[in-house]
């Protein structure tokens, strides 16, 4: 009698198959969604770095206009976020063209872990020292005829 009754087997087998298929589908969604989330995080970091780069470039230009004399003393505080998309970042100041009357510089903002980098160019009327600073609060000083960017 027990061998002829197969109803319990089909119910248990159907239950196990349903769980297996559900697990496979959920795993596939998590894997696909993980790649999408990483892509969105990189895009968000790129946009944030672009905005921060423009802010720093504008403040450097403003400091240069204020420091356009030999006896001027300028100290400007720039407050930008210390992290973008959950990561810290660096701002590298590199000279593109150092000939007066308009000095040109490239600000390279880059994250560490996800390797997202953004370049922003800036023109100033006074030279800027080449440097690398961490994101966050920065100080721009006019000293010895040039602007210097450093962390606070």
N, C-alpha and C positions, 0 to 999 in steps of 0.2 A: 503494500500500500504506500509506503513512504517513497519508493522509487518512481512511482507513476505521477506523483504530485510535484510539478515543476513551477508552480505559481510563485513561490518564495524566491526561487533562483532568478526568475526574470525580473522581479521587483528589485532585488538586491543588485543585480547586474545593471539594470537601468539606472539605478541611483549612483553606482560607482562610475558609469560612463558619463552621466550628467556632471558629476563633480570633476572628472578628468577634463572634459571639454570646457567647462567653466574656468578651471584653473589655467588651461592653455590660453583661452581668450583673454583673461585678466592679465596674464604674464605678457602677452603680446601688446596689450594696451599700455602697460607700465613701461615696457621697453621703448615703444614708439613715443609715448608721452615724455619720457626722460630725455630723449634727443631733442624734442621740441622745446622743453623747458630750458635746456642748455643753450639752444639757439636764441631763445627769447632773452636769457640772461646776458649773453654776449651783445645782443642788439641794444639792450637797456644800458649796459656799461658803455658802449660806444656813444650813445646819445648823451649820457651824463658827462662823459669825458669831453665831448665836443662843447657842451654848455660851459663846463668849468674852464676849459681852455680859452673860450671866448671871454669869459669873465676875467681871467688872469691877464690876457692880452690887453683888454680894455683898461684894466687898472695899471698895467705897466706903461701904456701910452699916456694915461693921466699923470702918473708920477713923472714921466719924462717931460711933459709940458710944464709941470710945476718946478722941475729942477733945471730948467734951461737958463741957468746963470751960474757964474763962478762962485758966488758967495751964498748960494741957496743951500738950505738944509731941508731935506725931505725924508719923512718916515711915514710910510703908508702901510696899513694893516689890511691884508686880504683874507677874508674868511670864506673858505670853501669847504665842502664836506671832506672828511678824512677817508671816507670809504665810498666806493661806487659798486652797486650790485653785490654788496657783501664782501668786497675785496679792497685792500689798500692799493694805492697807486703812486707812481712817481711822476714828477714833472721835470723834464730835461730842457734846459735853455741852451740852444746852439746858435752860433752866429752864421747867417747866410751871406750877408754882405755888410762889411764893417766900414764902408766909406761914407764920410759925411756928405751931405747934410741929413740924409735919412738912413739910419741903421736898420737892417732887416735881420730878424731872428725867427727861429722855428722853435715852438714849444711842442715837445713830444710828451704826451700823457700816455702812460702805459700801466696796465695792471700786471700783477705778478703771476697769478695762477692760471688765468684764462688767456693770457697773451693777447689782450685786446689793446691796440695802440691807435692813437689819433694825433695828427699833426695840425697845429694851428700856427699861422704866421702872424708876426706883429712888426710894425714899423715904429721906431722911436727917434727922437731928435737928439738923444744922448746915448752913449754906449751902455750896454748891459753886460755884466760879467756872466760868462758861461758857468752854469752850475746845475746841480740836480737836487731837488727837494722833494720831500714826501708831501702828499696831499694833506690838507688841514689848514690851520692858521699859518699864514706866511707874513713876513715883513719885507717890504721893499725899502732899502736905504739908499740915499744918494750920498756917495762918499768917494773922494778922490777923482771926481769927474765922471763917475759912472754909477749906474744903478746896480744894486746887488740884491738878489732875492735869496732869502734864507728862511728856515723854519723858525717859528716863534718859540 
